[in-house]
Amino acid sequence: MNSLNRMSKVAFILVVVLFLAACATSGKQDAKNSLSNYAQGNYGQVATNCESDLGLLDPETGAQLVVEPIPDQVLLQLEAAEAFRLSGEHERSLAHYDAVEILFRDEDTEGIATGASENFVAVIWNDTAKSYEPTPVERVLANYYKATSYWAIGNKDGARVEFNRASDRAQRALERYQSEFKEAQAAADTDGAKAMASHDATMNRHFPDAQDWSVYSDFQNPAVLYVNALFYQAEGENARARDTMRQVRVKTGKNTVVDSDFLSLDQNRSLTAGGNFVWVLFEAGRSSYLIEKRADLPIPTGSSVILVSIALPTVESRHQEISVGNTTFNGDSVDFVVLADSEKLIKTELSMRYPGILTRSVISATVKGAAQAAAAEQNAWLGLGVTLLSAQSTKADTRMWGMIPNQWLLAKIPVSSGGVLQMPWGEGQVEEIVVPDGESSLILVKQPTMAAQPSYSIVKI
């Protein structure tokens, strides 16, 4: 009987090892596209590379094929959508964003069995084995970019739908993450993870980052809300513009431009009652990103030592790569204020997802530790092999959309007539944006680095 139990253990260990090895070699091939082209402002090249990777270019002629959602490639499809938008090809961009919407919906309606199997694989291997599920930050931005594209081409009904979707998506995400937090707590209670996770001193020593982050109270992006308010103003819906601007004011605190706009809406019920203005919303730089932080803890167990490995994602700051000090309007310097910060948005999302990530990581470490101990009982070399494989398979999921800006900067300029907004880029080059005469307008600008030419669109307010 004892012999049979030993054989069963060995068989179980070998199955686990083979399963992990299969996972290790079945990952998707890295895309040819690199965000280095994006950083240089080669938006068209990024779009072409993405479509090639997605199989949306005819292999013989290079002609574009009909855009369709490509399963398990939502990040690549997001990159394609945004690259086409920045290239000014709004129709192709919208086709990709529509495909992304379908992929979002597929993730949202994923069956219980599929979700459970992916969570099982994540415990046995790591979170990168799961299909990528875009964060609320990315989902809200996708709808926002669709809204601004529709607005730019004059489809105001389409823009309204997307602004509404962005708002609804942010609210649903908050409710969902609150539910997932409770599920993570329940998992810790029922799966034995609570005992390990209760070592607060150890966890805080190795993973202190998420303890005191500055975060938003929800997933509403102040910049998205602000542009939505301007959209309502442009449509003559001043009451809705005022209510939405009030939300922006609450989220941004003291902000001179937001305060001025809210008071105008609250008192005069119109942003343009006192004359014409040009608003400049500048998406500057590239966002903070996720990196892996790990701890490998050797734990003696009888005659052997097992290695308990835990890897968690954390946010790595990126310094602002854009200087706005030399931006001018008709020769005069333009003063920008910070409207929203993407690092704060990313930390908001990760802090709410953190309990689930930590629970899976601790359960995974427990399972792998048990496999190491069982293997070591049978054979020292087998134990060593399982220990090495356990360490190799421990990895944090650091995937995210690489086209999120660092900050949203805002300027409001009174205009008595038309003018020229000048924005420096590259080696002494200047982007000249002609402001329409005799009306108020919003200029939406995006520039990932100083080397990149700014991409912009103008809409009437």
Order of alpha helices (4+ residues) and beta strands (2+ residues): alpha-alpha-alpha-alpha-alpha-alpha-alpha-alpha-alpha-alpha-alpha-alpha-alpha-beta-beta-beta-beta-beta-beta-alpha-alpha-beta-beta-beta-beta-beta
